[in-house]
Amino acid sequence: MLSNIDAQKRYREHTLQLWKGDRSFQAGIVLSNEAIMMQSTRYIGFRLAFAIIGVDILLIVLLVCFVIIEIWFVSLLEEYWLTLVLFFVLGVVQAAMTRLVFLQRADDEDRSLNIFRKRKTYLGLDNRRVFHVVFYFSMFVNVIQAALAGLFRLLDSVVIGLFLIGRVDRCAMQRDWESRDGAFTAYISFLQLEVSHTHPVVITFCHLLNELIAQRKRDSTPLPGPAENIYAVVNEGCSQTTSEGPSSCRPAVPTVDRVMSSRVRNRWFLALTLTRNPTLIPLRKKPKDEISSILVLNVG
């Protein structure tokens, strides 16, 4: 239940990030339009399969872990508890010496001699000779501690991977290897496909564009009638007007000058939009050299 809630939350967060143009969570995965469409069709299948497999594997591993803890871990803890306590004490001593001896500390205004008083520290080395001595003798202890830390590192990776194996919104691979995770790639592709059709800015722009086209179609029809429509009639290319209103009117025929003017204005708007939103350039269907020529001609 908690995993599903977290998955829905991340889905919403990733959608909002894509709406803002933030693709940082994609971990550098760049796919072509064909690959995005193909991977999107696999998303539902990956989601269901990974959810079922993740629950089954997690239940089996937890059962095995309970048996191992009951039989082997308790006896091991009874035998080596003193070693664990010793490592814990050494860790506390190192943390205390780091704060009280090795880091440079700010002077108190009242010049207090209480070394345990909490004061501001700086990233500067103090007591260099003591630091070198402790650094040398703690090396032998840290080797053993590092060996144990390596085992715990592997154990942490396995545990976290088991809990996240059923999640397609979290990549199971290491950094720079995210593209090897097919489920995560399908999730990213499905998000991109959905955002391209549900982006609120795109929907609003298309709605306003459709309204403008419909308005122009309505304005292009003959509008004989009262004098308050004379300005709209003149703008659409009425031929004659009288004191009572337009006597004869026909739809305006677009001339070469009007077509060229509209084309120049549209290119100027395109150049201005791409200049203010450079992230839209890779999303256009036209090649980049044509876009750059438009920017040079209109901006320059």
Secondary structure, DSSP 8 states (H G I E B T S, - for coil): -HHHHHHHHHHHHHHHHHHTT--GGGTT----HHHHHHHHTTHHHHHHHHHHHHHHHHHHHHHHHHHHIIIIIHHHHHHSHHHHHHHHHHHHHHHHHIIIIIEEE---TT----TTS---EEEEE--HHHHHHHHHHHHHHHHHHHHHHHHHHHHHHHHHHHHHTT-SSS--S-TT-GGG-HHHHHHHHHHHHHHHHH-HHHHHHHHHHHHHHHHHHHHTS---S-GGGHHHHHHTT-SEEETTEEEE-------HHHHHHHHHHHHHHHHHHHHH-GGGGGGSSS-HHHHHHHHHHHH-
